[in-house]
Amino acid sequence: MSTEQSQVALAVSTVIFALRPHSSGTPELVLPLVRRIREPYQGQWALPGGPLNLDEDLSQAASRTLLETTALEPRYLEQLYAFGQLDRSPDDRVVSIVYWALVAGDEADRAIQSENVQWFTADDLPELAFDHNLIVEYALWRLRTKLEYSRIAHGFLGETFTLAQLREVYEVVLRKPVDPGNFRRMVEASGTVVPTGERLAGTPHRPPQLYRYNTSIDLSDNGPLSQLEASRTLAFTRGEHS
């Protein structure tokens, strides 16, 4: 291995999206950032992440660094892109494998919050370290594009929810109103949710029907890679990783 090759560092970062109430009472799309405590970019906000260890898969590294920095364990975690521009780090040659994750509101409330870990509005971020503004911009584009044809909206919700709550996810993320009637027909035809037989309690009028996610359908479809990821996750939980 040449000297130049040996200087390339591998890191894993994650863009974590959640819906949390704004001061106005309406939900907004947010993500947690961590303040860097060392150079380069000391004092600036950045995406949570860290170096890749030799004995872990990429997804395991993403989960580990998220847990260590934010205490979050997202239901939905997917590889986003590899960022390795030559000038992305001023001191070293760093290639970052970036993941993106979705967490429900109640889980987001359990995240670490301190002077070095805070939530920010996804569409109104400060100047971030490295190329992290570009990474978030790409993650937002990916989220909004995928939301229109996949099942990932359920990653923002709890175990049970109303169709109005699910529709609100689409409206907040896509930043546009969604017709209730058309939305109901689309969701019911998709088969991705099933009625629980229960209704939402504590409402002044007729309580709306509660639904749950159809667990026979994956939030994401990675084709042949889905089986590989599942087997690796099972081996990791059994302590069979090297």
N, C-alpha and C positions, 0 to 999 in steps of 0.2 A: 504494500500500500504506500502511495506517495505521501510526502509531507502535506501537500494541499488536501488530499483526500482525508487524512487523519484529522484535519482541523474542522471538518464538517460536523456540526452538532445536530442531533435530532431532538425535537421537543414536541409536546402534544398540548394543544390549547382547545378550549371549548367555548362556544357561544351558547348561552343558556337563556331561553326565552320563557317568560311567564306573563300571565295577566294579573295585574294587581290594581286595586282601586286608586284612582286619582283623587286629589283633594276635592274635586267637584262631585265625587261619588261614582263616576263612570269608570269602567276598567280601561287600562292602557297597557300597551305592550312594553315590557321592561326587560332588562338583563342586568346581572350582577357584574361588577368590575372590581378588581383588586388594585390597590395602590402599590407601586413598585417601591421597595425599600432599599434598593441598591442600583448602581449604575449598570448599564446605560438607562437613561430615562428615569432616574430616581425621582420619586414624588409624583410621577404621572400615573394615570389610570391605565389599566391593561386588562386583557381577558385572563381569566384563571387558567393556569396551566403549569407545566413543569417539564423537566427532562424525561426522556424515555429510558427506563431501566432495561438492562439486558435480559431479564427473566420474565418480562411481561409482554402480552400482546398490546397492540395500539389501543383497542377499546378498553382494556383493563387499565392502561395508563391514564386514559381520559377519565374513567370512573374514579380512579384513585386520586388524581390531582383535584378533581371536583370535590370529592369528600374532604380532602385535606384543607382546601382553601375556602370552601363555602358551606360544607356540611350537607350538600345536596346530593341526592341519589335519584336522578331523573328516570321516569318511566320510558322515555323515548330518547335514544342516543344513536346518532348516525354520523358516519364520516362525511365531512363536507368537501374538503379540498386540501391539497398540499401546497403550501406557500413557501417558495424558496428563492425569491429574487435575490440577486447578488448584494444589493444595497439595503436589505431589510433590517440588518443589525449593524451598527457602526463599529463594533469591536470584533465580532466573530462571524463565521459563515454558519448560519442557522437555518435549517429546514424545519418548518412546523407542520405537523399533520393536525388539521383542525377538524374537530367534531362540532356538531350542533345538537342541542338537547331541548326538550320541552318539559316543564314541570307544572303541576297543578297549583292553584292558588294557596291551598292549605299547606302544601309542601314548601312553597316559596316562603311562607311565613316562618318556617323553621330554619331558614338559612342564617348563617352567621352574618351579623351586621355590626360593624365597628368603624373606627375612623379609617380603616384600611380595606373594608369590604362594604360596598354600598350598591343599591339598585339605581339604575338610570333609565330614562325613557329611551327606547331603542332608536327612535327617529330624531333624537336631539342629544347627541353625545358630545362631550368635550374632545379636545385633541388627545388622542390616545397614543400610547407608546408603540414603537415599531410601525407596522402596517395594519394595526388592528382596526382602524376606521374602515379600511378597505375590506377587511375580513367580515366585519359586521354588515357592511353594505351588501356584500355577496350573500351572506347568510339570510338577510332579510328578503332579498330577491328570491332565494331558493325556497324559503318558507312560504312566501306569498304565491309563488308559482305552484308549489306542490300542494298547497291547501285546496286548490281548485280541482284537483283530480285524484287526491289520495285520501286516506283516512286519518291523517295525523292530528286533526283538530281535537280528537279525544284526549290527546296527551296533555291538554291544558285543563282538563276537567277531573273531578273526583270520580268515585265509583258509580254514583248515580247523578243524573242531571235531567233537566227538562229540555225540550227541543228549543225553547226560547233561549236558554243558556248556551246551547250549542250554536245557535244562530248568532248569538252575540260574539262568540269567538271569531266567526267568519267576518262579521262587520268590523270588529276592532282590528284584526290582523290585516284585512284587505282594505280598510279605511273607506268603506262605502256601504250603504244600506243594502240589505238583502230582503227580497219579498218573502214574507212569512209563508204564504200558501205554496209558492214554488219550492221553497226550501223544505217544507214538510214532505212534499211529494218526492223530492230528490233523495232525502235521507231515508224515508221508508222504502223506497225502491232499491236503495243500495244494499240493504241487509246488514249494515255495519252496526246498527243499534237494535236492541230488543226491549220491549216494554217489561217493566218489573212487576206490574200489577198493583203498584203503589202510587200514591199521589203526594205532591209536595205539601207539607204541613205548614200552617201559619199564614196562609194567604187569605185576603179578605173576601175573595170571590170563589168561584168553583176552582178547586185545586188542580193544577196541571198534572198530566201524567209524567211519571218518572221513568227514565230509560237507563239502561246500562250498555256499556260497550260489548259487542259480540266478540267474546274471547277466542272464538274459532278463527277469527280473521286478524292477521298481524297488522300492527300500526304501520309498518313499513314493509315493502317487498323488495328484498335484495336478491331475488332469484336464487341461483345455486349457492350464493354466498350465505344465505340465511341458515342453511343446514350446517355449514362450516362454523359460523359464529355461535350457533346453539351448542355444538359439540365442544367448542373451546370454552364457552361459559360454564358448561357442566363440569368439564375437567378442572377448571379453575376453582369452582366451589368445592370440589372433592379433594383439593390439594394435590392434583396430579401434574401441575405445571412445574417446569424445571426451575 
